[in-house]
Amino acid sequence: MRWPRGDVGALAPVVPVLGFILLLLGGLVIDASRLLNARGRAVGYAEEAARAGAGAIEPGQAILELDEAQVQIRVAAFCNAILGDVAQQGGVTDCTYEPPLQPVSSTDPRLLVVRVSVTLQMPTSLLAMVGVQSLTASGQGSSRPYEGVDQRDVDSNAPPVEVLVPAAPPAPPPGVDVPIAPLPPVDPCTLPGAPLFCVPVAPPVVPPVVPPVVPPVVPPVVPPVVPPVTPVAP
C-alpha cells in the first residue's frame, strides 16, 4: 500500500536558486557601497593632485599666473607618489593632468584652474560569483590659487574678533628684590617606573617668605638757634 506523496519536496529545487539570488543581492549592496567609497577616494586623490599643481605660481609677476610646465611636473610627482606607494595606492591605475589650464569663471578669464582625473580599480567580493571580478571608479578634482582679499570677505557681516592681551604685572620699585618661593620637590614614587613598594619622601618644611621691611625715613633733628645775650649798661 502506497501513501500519496502530494507536494512533499516540491520546494527543494527552489532553495538553492533563492540562496543564489540572495547572495547576488548581498553582493550588489556590498560591492556598490565599496564602489562609492572608491569613487570618493578617487575624487580626494584628484583634488590633492590639483592642489599640488596649483602651487606652481609664476614668480616675479604683478598679476597672478601659473607656469603650466611646472603644473604638469607637480601633478606628475604627486601621481607618481600615489602609484609607487603600495600602502597608498589602493587600486589607483591612472592619475592624469587634464590640460590646458581653465579660466576661473565667465567674468574672470585668468587661466588658474588645474584639473586632474584619477581612476581606481577595486576587486569585487560576492559579484565574482557571476563573473564580475573588478569594478572601476573615477573622479575629477580641480583647484586654483587665491590672492589677496576676496570680495566675499569684504562683504562679510561677521563681527570683528577681539583678542584680549593680558596686562603685564607691575614692575617692582628699584632697589627692592622680589622673593621667589622655591619649587616643591618631586616625589620619586609618583614618577613613571617607580617600584611597587616605594616610601614617599616627606616634603621639607619651607619657611614663609617674609618681605623685607623698609625702615621709615626720619628727618634729621636741627637744634634751635639761641640768640646771644647782650648786657645793657645802667
C-alpha positions in Angstrom: 0.0 0.0 0.0 1.4 3.4 -1.0 0.5 6.7 0.6 0.0 9.7 -1.8 3.1 11.9 -1.7 1.3 15.2 -2.6 3.6 18.2 -2.7 6.3 16.9 -0.3 9.8 18.2 -1.5 8.4 20.5 -4.2 10.4 23.5 -2.9 13.7 21.6 -2.7 14.9 22.7 -6.2 13.9 26.3 -5.4 16.0 26.7 -2.2 19.4 26.9 -3.9 18.0 29.3 -6.5 16.7 31.6 -3.8 20.0 31.3 -1.9 21.9 32.3 -5.0 19.6 35.3 -5.6 20.1 36.4 -2.0 23.8 36.2 -2.3 23.7 38.1 -5.5 21.6 40.9 -3.9 24.1 41.0 -1.0 27.0 41.2 -3.4 25.3 44.1 -5.2 24.8 46.0 -1.9 28.3 45.3 -0.6 30.2 46.0 -3.8 28.1 49.0 -4.6 28.9 50.6 -1.3 32.6 49.8 -1.8 32.4 51.4 -5.3 31.0 54.6 -3.7 33.9 54.7 -1.3 36.4 54.1 -4.1 34.8 57.0 -6.0 35.2 59.3 -3.0 38.9 58.2 -2.7 39.4 58.9 -6.4 38.0 62.4 -6.0 40.1 63.0 -3.0 43.3 61.9 -4.8 42.4 64.2 -7.8 41.8 67.2 -5.6 45.1 66.8 -3.8 46.9 66.4 -7.1 45.2 69.6 -8.4 46.2 71.5 -5.2 49.8 70.4 -5.8 49.7 71.7 -9.3 48.0 75.0 -8.3 51.1 75.8 -6.2 53.2 76.4 -9.4 52.8 80.2 -9.3 54.9 82.2 -11.8 57.3 84.3 -9.7 58.1 87.9 -10.4 54.7 88.7 -11.9 52.4 91.6 -10.9 49.4 89.5 -11.9 48.8 86.0 -10.5 49.8 83.5 -13.2 50.6 79.7 -13.3 53.5 78.1 -15.0 51.8 75.2 -16.9 55.1 73.3 -17.3 55.6 73.4 -13.5 52.0 72.5 -13.0 52.5 69.3 -15.0 55.7 68.5 -13.1 54.0 68.9 -9.7 50.9 66.9 -10.7 53.1 64.1 -12.1 55.2 64.0 -9.0 52.1 63.6 -6.8 50.7 60.9 -9.1 53.9 59.0 -9.2 54.0 59.1 -5.4 50.5 57.5 -5.3 51.2 54.9 -7.9 54.5 54.0 -6.4 53.4 53.7 -2.8 51.7 50.3 -2.2 50.2 51.4 1.1 48.5 54.5 -0.5 47.8 53.1 -4.0 44.7 51.2 -3.1 43.9 50.2 -6.7 44.9 53.5 -8.4 45.5 52.7 -12.1 45.6 56.2 -13.6 46.3 59.8 -12.4 46.5 62.3 -15.2 46.6 66.1 -15.5 44.0 67.4 -17.9 45.5 70.3 -20.0 45.1 73.1 -20.7 44.5 75.4 -17.7 40.9 76.5 -17.4 39.6 80.1 -16.8 38.4 80.9 -13.3 34.9 81.9 -14.4 33.0 83.6 -17.2 33.8 87.0 -15.8 37.4 86.1 -14.8 39.4 84.9 -17.9 42.6 84.2 -16.0 43.9 80.6 -16.6 44.3 79.5 -13.0 42.2 76.3 -12.6 44.0 73.0 -12.6 42.1 69.8 -13.4 43.2 66.2 -12.6 41.4 62.9 -13.1 42.1 59.7 -11.2 40.9 56.1 -11.9 40.7 53.3 -9.3 40.1 49.6 -9.9 38.8 47.5 -7.0 38.2 43.7 -6.8 34.7 42.5 -6.1 33.7 40.3 -3.2 30.4 38.5 -3.9 29.9 39.6 -7.5 32.8 37.4 -8.5 30.4 34.5 -8.5 28.7 35.9 -11.6 32.0 36.7 -13.4 32.4 40.3 -12.3 36.0 40.3 -11.0 36.6 44.1 -10.6 34.9 47.5 -10.7 36.3 50.8 -11.9 35.7 54.1 -10.1 36.9 57.5 -11.4 36.9 61.0 -10.1 37.9 64.5 -11.1 39.3 67.4 -9.0 40.1 71.0 -9.6 41.9 73.7 -7.7 43.2 77.2 -8.1 45.4 79.7 -6.2 43.9 82.7 -4.4 45.5 86.0 -3.7 44.6 89.0 -1.5 41.2 89.6 0.0 38.2 88.2 -1.8 35.1 90.4 -2.3 33.1 87.9 -0.2 35.5 88.7 2.7 34.8 92.4 2.3 31.0 91.9 2.2 31.0 89.6 5.1 28.9 90.6 8.1 31.0 88.6 10.6 31.8 90.6 13.8 35.4 91.5 14.4 37.4 89.2 16.5 38.7 90.9 19.7 41.9 89.5 21.1 42.4 90.2 24.8 46.0 90.7 25.7 46.8 90.2 29.4 48.4 93.2 31.1 51.9 92.8 32.3 52.4 92.7 36.0 53.7 95.9 37.7 57.4 96.1 38.0 58.9 96.2 41.5 60.4 99.5 42.7 64.1 100.0 42.0 66.3 98.5 44.6 63.7 96.1 46.0 64.3 92.4 45.5 61.2 90.3 44.9 61.4 87.0 46.8 60.7 83.9 44.7 59.3 80.8 46.5 61.3 77.6 45.8 59.6 74.9 43.8 58.3 71.9 45.8 60.5 68.7 45.5 59.3 65.9 43.2 58.3 62.7 44.9 60.1 59.8 43.1 57.2 57.5 44.0 54.9 59.4 41.6 57.3 59.1 38.6 56.7 56.5 35.9 58.5 53.3 36.6 58.6 53.7 40.3 58.9 50.4 42.3 55.8 48.9 43.8 57.0 49.3 47.4 58.1 52.9 47.5 58.4 55.1 50.6 57.3 58.6 49.7 59.7 61.4 50.8 58.2 63.9 53.1 58.5 67.4 51.7 60.7 69.7 53.6 59.2 72.5 55.7 59.6 75.7 53.7 59.6 78.8 56.0 57.2 81.5 54.9 58.7 84.2 52.8 58.8 87.5 54.7 59.1 90.6 52.6 61.9 92.9 53.6 61.0 95.7 56.0 62.0 99.1 54.7 62.7 101.5 57.6 60.9 104.8 57.5 63.0 107.9 56.6 63.5 110.1 59.8 64.4 113.7 59.1 67.5 115.0 61.0 66.9 116.9 64.2 68.1 120.5 64.0 68.8 122.2 67.4 67.1 125.6 67.9 69.3 128.7 67.4 69.6 130.8 70.7 70.4 134.4 70.1 73.3 135.8 72.2 72.5 137.9 75.3 73.9 141.5 75.1 74.3 143.2 78.6 72.8 146.6 78.9 74.7 149.3 80.9 72.8 151.0 83.7 
